Amino acid sequence: MEYRQLLTEVIGRVGVITLNNQPRNAFSKRMIAEMLDILDRWENDNAVRTVYVKSRGEDFSVGADAEDIRRSLAGEPEEIPESFSVLGGRLVERIDTYPKSTIVAARGRCIGGSTAVFNSFDIRIVSDTFRIHDGDIYYGTIGSWGMSSLRLPIWIGRNKIMDYMFLNDDFTGLQAYELGIASRCVPDAELDEQAWKYAQKMSTAAPLAVRYFKECVRTAATPELAKAREFELKAAEIVFATEDSRNGLAAVIRGEQAEFKGK
């Protein structure tokens, strides 16, 4: 696959992915497909021990691509016909269950669907410019990528996930760290250096030990994940079919807040 929205390279034992869908690194269906493709390639490359994701520009990502959402709502032909729910859920699952260690470095805004991708990495390093905002319920939707309504409640706890979603603040890097969402919060000028240091360290771990350690943690933390995922997708399908959801997503494209009617 040709990578049009990602930059990729292998440095030592680290596979580096740079989000490059300018100007705001929106997670388009194309970007998701490209990320899935490179992850597949590097899984079978013994030279790559750790995957490190960062972004080009001021923002990590502003979330799902508005033009893709518009085409989907309008029923127009799309380059990649699969829904955002399917593609996004596949990417989150792929990163969470990846047999190699993963790390992400993020600065600036991290909004909507990009928050699910960000949270799926083993280690998450943010700068003091970082702002995370996951407002699904204020867009007329609920999580369908297997994160905010599935994994995060288990990983950070009931009260913190309620704060995260209902307060709907632009949580800073430090607040994200306090919520248990970020692994480290560092000054922006040090982000790249610090994240790269951790990526290099992670790439020295024993590959088979990493793989089975991650499987053990998943088994302990989310033994009922498949059942919970089935319910999440069913709930998302019900919500997505509502008038509120259609109006909410259309309002997101316009940069507005929808007035919900409860139907």
C-alpha positions as CSV (number, residue, x, y, z in Angstrom):
1,M,0.0,0.0,0.0
2,E,1.2,3.5,-0.8
3,Y,1.4,5.7,2.4
4,R,-0.1,9.1,1.6
5,Q,-1.0,10.2,5.2
6,L,1.8,8.5,7.1
7,L,5.6,8.7,7.2
8,T,7.3,5.5,8.2
9,E,10.9,4.5,8.9
10,V,12.8,1.9,10.9
11,I,15.6,3.3,13.1
12,G,17.6,0.6,14.9
13,R,14.9,-1.7,16.4
14,V,12.2,0.9,16.4
15,G,9.5,1.3,13.8
16,V,8.5,4.9,13.6
17,I,5.1,6.1,12.3
18,T,4.5,9.8,11.9
19,L,0.9,11.0,11.4
20,N,1.0,13.3,8.4
21,N,-2.5,14.1,7.3
22,Q,-2.2,17.9,7.2
23,P,-3.2,20.4,8.4
24,R,-4.6,18.7,11.6
25,N,-3.8,15.0,11.2
26,A,-7.5,14.0,11.1
27,F,-8.0,10.2,11.3
28,S,-9.4,9.5,7.9
29,K,-10.4,6.1,6.8
30,R,-7.3,6.2,4.6
31,M,-5.0,6.9,7.5
32,I,-6.5,4.1,9.5
33,A,-6.0,1.6,6.6
34,E,-2.4,2.7,6.2
35,M,-1.7,2.2,9.9
36,L,-3.2,-1.2,9.8
37,D,-1.1,-2.1,6.8
38,I,2.3,-1.0,8.3
39,L,1.5,-2.7,11.6
40,D,0.9,-5.9,9.7
41,R,4.2,-5.5,7.9
42,W,6.2,-4.8,11.0
43,E,4.7,-7.6,13.0
44,N,6.5,-10.0,10.6
45,D,9.7,-8.0,10.6
46,N,12.0,-9.4,13.3
47,A,14.2,-6.3,13.1
48,V,11.3,-4.2,14.6
49,R,10.9,-4.7,18.3
50,T,8.9,-1.5,19.2
51,V,6.5,0.7,17.3
52,Y,6.7,4.4,18.1
53,V,3.9,6.8,16.8
54,K,4.2,10.5,16.8
55,S,2.7,13.3,14.7
56,R,3.8,16.1,12.4
57,G,2.6,19.6,13.3
58,E,1.1,21.3,16.3
59,D,-1.6,18.7,17.0
60,F,-1.6,15.0,17.5
61,S,-5.0,14.7,15.8
62,V,-8.3,16.4,15.7
63,G,-10.2,13.1,15.4
64,A,-12.2,11.5,12.7
65,D,-12.0,13.2,9.3
66,A,-15.0,15.5,8.8
67,E,-15.0,14.9,5.0
68,D,-15.3,11.1,5.5
69,I,-18.1,11.7,7.9
70,R,-19.9,14.0,5.5
71,R,-19.6,11.4,2.6
72,S,-20.9,8.7,4.9
73,L,-23.9,10.7,6.1
74,A,-24.7,11.7,2.5
75,G,-24.4,8.2,1.2
76,E,-21.7,9.2,-1.4
77,P,-19.2,6.7,-2.8
78,E,-16.1,6.3,-0.7
79,E,-12.6,5.1,-1.4
80,I,-12.8,2.8,1.7
81,P,-16.4,1.7,2.2
82,E,-16.1,0.2,5.7
83,S,-17.6,2.3,8.5
84,F,-15.6,4.3,11.0
85,S,-16.9,2.0,13.7
86,V,-15.4,-1.1,12.0
87,L,-12.1,0.5,11.0
88,G,-11.5,2.4,14.2
89,G,-12.4,-0.6,16.3
90,R,-10.0,-2.7,14.2
91,L,-7.2,-0.3,14.7
92,V,-7.7,0.0,18.5
93,E,-7.9,-3.8,18.8
94,R,-4.8,-4.2,16.7
95,I,-2.7,-1.8,18.8
96,D,-4.0,-3.2,22.1
97,T,-3.2,-6.8,21.1
98,Y,0.0,-6.0,19.1
99,P,2.6,-8.6,20.0
100,K,5.4,-6.0,20.2
101,S,5.7,-3.0,22.6
102,T,4.1,0.3,21.4
103,I,4.6,3.9,22.5
104,V,3.0,7.2,21.4
105,A,4.2,10.7,21.8
106,A,1.5,13.5,21.6
107,R,1.4,17.2,21.8
108,G,-1.4,19.7,21.0
109,R,-5.0,18.6,20.5
110,C,-6.2,15.0,20.7
111,I,-9.9,14.9,20.0
112,G,-12.7,12.4,19.4
113,G,-11.7,9.2,17.6
114,S,-8.0,10.0,17.9
115,T,-8.3,9.7,21.7
116,A,-9.3,6.0,21.3
117,V,-6.2,5.4,19.2
118,F,-3.9,7.3,21.6
119,N,-5.2,5.4,24.7
120,S,-4.6,2.0,23.1
121,F,-0.8,2.3,23.2
122,D,1.2,0.5,25.9
123,I,3.0,3.8,26.9
124,R,1.7,7.3,26.3
125,I,4.0,10.3,26.6
126,V,2.5,13.7,26.4
127,S,3.8,17.3,26.5
128,D,2.5,20.2,28.6
129,T,0.7,21.5,25.4
130,F,-1.4,18.3,25.2
131,R,-5.2,18.7,25.3
132,I,-7.4,15.6,25.2
133,H,-11.1,16.0,24.5
134,D,-13.5,13.0,24.1
135,G,-17.0,14.3,23.7
136,D,-19.0,11.4,22.1
137,I,-22.1,11.9,24.2
138,Y,-22.1,15.6,23.2
139,Y,-21.9,14.6,19.6
140,G,-24.9,12.4,19.8
141,T,-22.9,9.2,19.7
142,I,-21.2,6.7,22.1
143,G,-17.9,5.0,21.7
144,S,-17.7,2.3,19.1
145,W,-14.0,1.9,18.7
146,G,-13.6,-0.3,21.8
147,M,-12.1,2.3,24.1
148,S,-14.0,5.1,26.0
149,S,-17.0,2.8,26.8
150,L,-15.1,-0.5,26.9
151,R,-11.4,-0.5,27.8
152,L,-10.9,2.8,29.6
153,P,-13.5,2.1,32.3
154,I,-11.5,-1.0,33.2
155,W,-8.1,0.6,32.9
156,I,-8.7,3.8,34.8
157,G,-11.8,3.0,36.9
158,R,-15.5,4.0,37.0
159,N,-15.2,7.4,38.6
160,K,-12.4,8.6,36.4
161,I,-14.1,7.6,33.2
162,M,-17.2,9.5,34.3
163,D,-15.1,12.6,35.0
164,Y,-13.4,12.1,31.6
165,M,-16.6,11.9,29.6
166,F,-19.2,14.0,31.4
167,L,-17.0,16.9,32.5
168,N,-15.9,17.0,28.8
169,D,-13.0,19.3,29.6
170,D,-9.9,19.8,27.4
171,F,-7.8,17.9,29.9
172,T,-4.2,19.1,30.0
173,G,-1.2,16.8,29.8
174,L,-0.8,16.9,33.6
175,Q,-4.5,16.2,34.2
176,A,-4.3,13.3,31.7
177,Y,-1.4,11.9,33.8
178,E,-3.4,12.3,37.0
179,L,-6.4,10.5,35.4
180,G,-4.1,7.6,34.5
181,I,-4.4,8.3,30.7
182,A,-0.9,9.5,30.2
183,S,2.2,7.6,31.3
184,R,4.4,10.8,31.5
185,C,3.9,14.5,31.0
186,V,7.0,16.4,30.0
187,P,7.8,20.0,28.8
188,D,7.0,20.3,25.1
189,A,10.6,21.0,24.2
190,E,11.6,17.6,25.7
191,L,8.8,15.5,24.3
192,D,10.6,14.0,21.3
193,E,13.8,13.3,23.2
194,Q,12.0,11.7,26.1
195,A,9.7,9.6,24.0
196,W,12.5,8.4,21.8
197,K,14.5,7.5,24.9
198,Y,11.7,5.3,26.1
199,A,11.1,3.8,22.6
200,Q,14.8,2.8,22.4
201,K,14.7,1.3,25.9
202,M,11.5,-0.7,25.1
203,S,13.1,-2.1,22.0
204,T,15.8,-3.8,24.1
205,A,13.3,-6.1,25.9
206,A,13.1,-9.7,25.1
207,P,10.5,-10.1,22.2
208,L,8.9,-13.3,23.4
209,A,8.7,-12.1,26.9
210,V,7.0,-8.8,25.8
211,R,4.5,-10.8,23.7
212,Y,3.4,-13.1,26.5
213,F,3.6,-10.4,29.2
214,K,1.1,-8.4,27.2
215,E,-1.2,-11.4,26.7
216,C,-1.1,-12.1,30.5
217,V,-2.1,-8.5,31.3
218,R,-4.9,-8.5,28.8
219,T,-6.2,-11.8,30.1
220,A,-6.2,-10.5,33.7
221,A,-7.6,-7.1,32.9
222,T,-10.2,-7.8,30.3
223,P,-11.4,-11.5,30.6
224,E,-14.9,-10.6,29.3
225,L,-13.7,-8.2,26.6
226,A,-15.3,-10.1,23.7
227,K,-18.7,-10.1,25.4
228,A,-18.4,-6.4,26.3
229,R,-17.4,-5.5,22.8
230,E,-20.5,-7.2,21.4
231,F,-22.7,-5.1,23.7
232,E,-20.8,-1.9,22.8
233,L,-21.3,-2.4,19.1
234,K,-25.0,-3.2,19.7
235,A,-25.4,0.0,21.8
236,A,-23.5,2.1,19.2
237,E,-25.8,0.7,16.4
238,I,-28.9,1.8,18.3
239,V,-27.5,5.3,19.1
240,F,-26.1,5.9,15.6
241,A,-29.6,5.2,14.1
242,T,-31.2,8.0,16.0
243,E,-32.1,11.5,14.8
244,D,-29.9,13.0,17.6
245,S,-26.9,11.1,16.3
246,R,-27.4,12.2,12.7
247,N,-27.9,15.8,13.8
248,G,-25.0,15.7,16.2
249,L,-22.5,14.4,13.6
250,A,-23.7,17.0,11.1
251,A,-23.2,19.7,13.7
252,V,-19.7,18.5,14.3
253,I,-18.9,19.0,10.6
254,R,-20.2,22.5,10.8
255,G,-18.3,23.2,14.0
256,E,-21.4,23.6,16.1
257,Q,-23.1,22.1,19.1
258,A,-26.4,20.2,18.3
259,E,-29.6,20.7,20.2
260,F,-30.7,17.1,21.0
261,K,-34.3,16.0,21.1
262,G,-34.0,12.7,22.8
263,K,-34.9,10.6,19.8
